[in-house]
Amino acid sequence: MRIKLFTHTDLDGVGCAVLAYLAFGYENVDVEFCSYDNVNQKVLKFIMSRSLSNSAYYGLYITDLSVSEEVARQIEKHKDNIMPRLFDHHATALWLNKYDWCHVMENLPICSYCKTSGTELFYVYLYNFSMFNMRDADTMKNISKFVAIVRDWDTWRWKELGNAGSICNDMNNLFSMYGIVEFIEWVMAKIALNDSDVFPAFGLEEKTMLAQLRKDINHYVDEKNSQIIKKEDIFGNRYGVVFAERYISELGNRLCELNPKLVYIAIIDISEGKISFRTIRDNINLGDEIAHAYGGGGHPKAAGALLNPDTVEELINNIFGSPNKI
């Protein structure tokens, strides 16, 4: 018997996949990595096929993602057969808590002012149901450290942690370099090491890769900083626009630091049809106030949306169609 997991493609979503493999066994987990634009289609397809056949799956998990009202109703209709559980931490998904199989929280109850993540919510659930019982004490410490690293990265707490926070940044950078499959193999091997005092213990190979990446990022940031187009949105916020395809999170954060008069940075990836928003300010919620206007969402300081042809045309006109007022 296997479980089905639908999870996001970022570090937090992949962290959930790592936990599933550790809890249920690699051979017992079937993972589909989803984006916001295809999760509903994938989940609905699974539910319909599951309801019409004697599937070997005994549980459905959705992590670090939410589903639409239509899909939620279908899950509710078939929940006795598919045993669903959804874990998300985005405010835009709080409405899903009306279903008993949904667990959507921005903060953990034990720390009402601390932001949580999909990986942490999933970990708490698995831990409370003793899914890690076969793991030794050192492995459990490593799992807990991994969960904290992912949470601190995804909630931007890492920016407040100084040198300790750099480990979170390094972990995400390694994730971006390795890719999903190789990163999962790498981090599971690190977790399996018994010495919990040094986790994740970057070796010479990782350190060399990270050093080269930092050089590449610094050069990329300098290049894109010289290309910023400064604009003003309908709310009176001054923001910057750049066209970029790499190092999105690091680029957005650094450009905000280099341009303190700008409220946020919009990063447009035309080839992928995506727009990402980043800020380092506390007085704006990018997910609710900015990305939502483009049909997207996300966190207060990091959000995004997909671009359809009409949206791309509107963006281009907004950027190049009028004189720069700043």
N, C-alpha and C positions, 0 to 999 in steps of 0.2 A: 504493500500500500504506500502511495506517495502523496505528497502535498503539492499544491500549485501555488506559486508565489508570483505576483505581479508587483514590481517595484520600480522606482525611478532610476535614471541612468547616472545621477551624480553620486558623490562620495557617500552621502547619507543613504540613498537608496541601495547602493552596492553594499554598504555596511549591513543592511537588513538581510541581504542575500548571504553574507558571510555568517551571520548568526543562525540563519535557517540551516545552512550546511552543518554547522557545529552542533545544533540542537537535534536535528532529525537524521543526519547522515547524508553525505554528498549524493549517494545513489538514490536517496528517497525524496529529493527535492527537484522539482521542475520549475525553473525560473524563466520568466519573460521580463526583460527590461523594457520599460515603457517611457514615453514622453507624455506631456500633458495632452497632446493632440491625438494620441492613438490608444490611450489606456481604456477609454470607454468601449471602443470597438473590440479590443482584445479580450476584455473581461466579458463582454456580452457574448462574444463568439464561444468562449469557454463555457459559460453558463448554459447556453442553448445546446451545445454538443454534449455537455455533462448530463443534462436532463433527459436526453434522448437515448442514452446508452449506459451500459453497465461499466462505468469508468473505474479505473484502479485508484483514482484520487479519493482521499478521505478528508481533505480540508482545503479551503481556499483562503489565502492571505493576500492582502493588498497593503503595501507599506510605502510611506512617504509620498502617497498620491491619494487623491480623492476621485470619486466617480460622480457622474451626473445623476439627477433625480430619476431619470428613466432607467438607468442601469441599477441604481439603488433599489428601485421598486422590483426589478427582475430578481435581484439577489434576495430580497426579502421574500419573494414568492417561492423561491427554490431553496431557502436557507436550511431547511431540514435535511436536504439531500447533499448540499455542498459545504455545510458547516463553515460559514464565512467569518473572517475577522479582518477589520480594516484599522490600520494605525496611521494617523497623520497628525501633523503639528501646525498646519497652516490655518490661520484664522478664517480664511474663506471656506473652509470645510467644516466649521463647527456645527453647521446645521445638520450634518449627518448623524450627530449624536442622538437624534430621535430614534434611530435604529439601535437595537440592543447589541448588535454585532460590530458597531462602530466605536472606536476609541480615539477621539480627536481632542487633543489638548495642546495649548501653547506652552504651558508651564506644568511641571510635575506638582502634585499636591503637597509633597514634602518640602518644596521650595517654590513658593508662589511667585517669587520675583525672578526666578531663573528660567530662561527659555529652554525648551527641550527639543528633541529631534525625533525623526521617525525611527532611527536606530535605537535610541534610548527607550522609547515607548515599547518597541518590540522586545527589547532586552528585558524590561521589567516584567512583561507578560510571560516570556519564556522562563525567566528565573522563578517567578512566583508559582509556575506550574511544574517546577523541578525538571525542566527539559535538559538541563546541563548536569544532571546528577552523576553522570559517568565521568565527568572531568575532574582532574586533580586540582589541588588548591592553587598551584602556580598557574595552571592554564586558566582557571577562573579569574585570577588577578589580571592576567593578560587580556582576557576578554573584556573585563571591566575597564581597563585602561584604554583599550581600543574604542569602546563605546564612548568614553569621555572625550577622546581625541576627535572623533567624528562629530559629536555634539558641539564641542567648542568651536570647531571649524564652521559647521553649518549655521550656528547661531551668532557667529562673529565675536564670541567671547574671547577667542584666541588673541584678538588685538589688544586685550587688556592684560594679558598674562606674561608679557615680556618674553624672556628666553624660552619659557615653557610653551608659550603660544607658537613659537617657531616650529615646534615639532608637528603641530596641527597643519601648518602651512606646508611643511615638507611632506607630510603624509598625502595631502591633496595633490601636491606637485608630482609625487611618485605615481599616484593614481592616474594623473593625466598622461604621464609618459608611458606607463605600462599598458594602459587600457584595461577594460573591465576583467577579462578572463585571466590575464597574467597577474593583475593586481590581487585578485582573490586568491590565487595560488600562493602568491608571495606573502600576503598578510596572514593566511592560515598557517603557513609554515612558521612565521614569526610567533604566532600565538601558541603553537605547539611546543616551542622551546621552553624548557623548565625554569629558566632564570627570569623570574618576573621583575626583578629589580632593574633590569636594563631595557625592558621592552619600550620601543620596537627595535632598538639596537641596530642602527644603520651601519652597514659594513662599508668597506672601501668603494665598492661598486656604486652603492647608493649615494655616498657622499660625493663621488666624482660626478655622477649624473646630476645631482642637485646643484653643485657648483657651476657646472656648465649651463644648466637651466637658468640660474640666477643671472648669469652674464647675458644670455639670450633675452630674458625678460627685461633687463635694464635697457638694453639696446632698443627693444620693441617699444617700451614705454616712452623713451626719448623721441623715437620716430613719431609715434602717435600723438604725443603731446604737442608737437609742432604742427599737427594737422587738425587740431580741434576747431570745430565750427561752433561759435557761441550764439545761443539763441535764448528766447524768453517764451515760456509756455503761457497758456491762458490764465493760469493762476498767479502770474507774475514771478514765477521762479526762473532765475537765470540758470541755464544748464548748458552742458557741452555735448557735442555730437562727434563721434569718430566712427569710421568704418574699419572694422577689424574682425579677424577670424581666429585669433589665438589668445591664450592667456587671459580670458575674459574677466575672471574675478580679480586677479592680481592687477590687471590693467585698469579696471574701473576704480579700484581702491586707490591705486597710486596716482591716477589722474585727478581724483578728488583731492588728494593731499597736495598735489602740485598746483591746484587751482582752487584755493579756499573760497573764492568769491562765487564759485559755481555751486548750486544746491545739489545737483546730481549730474551724472554722466550717462548718456545714452550711447550704447555700443551696437552698431548695426552690422549684422553679418548677412549681406545680401545673398551669398551663395547658399547658405543654409536656411534663409528665410526667417531669421530670428532677430529680435531686438532685446538687449539686456540693459537693465538699469542698475546703477550702483550709486550709493551715497555713503558718507561717513557722518552725516548729521542725524540728530535724534528728533528733530522737529518736523519730519516728513515720513510718510509711510508709502514707499514706492509701490508695494503690492496693491494697496487699496486705492491710492490717489492717482497713480500714474499708469502702471501696467494694466490696470483694470480697463482703462479707456481703449486699450488695444486688444481686449479680449483675453488678457493674460492675468498674471497674479504673482504671488511670491511673498517674500519677507519685507519688512519695513526698509531694510537697507540693501536688499538684493532681490530683484524681480525680473520678470521677462515675459515676452509674448511672441507668438508666431506672426509672421507677416504674410498676409494674402496680397495678391496683385494690387487691389485697391488701396490697401494700407501702405504699401511701398510707394505708390504714386503720391499719396497724400503726404508721406514723410519727405519725399524728394522735393515736393512743392513747398513744404514748410521750411525746409532747410535752404534751398537755393532760390525759391521764388520771390523772396523779399530781401531788402537790404539788411545787413547785420546791424542791430540796434545797440549792441554792447561794445 
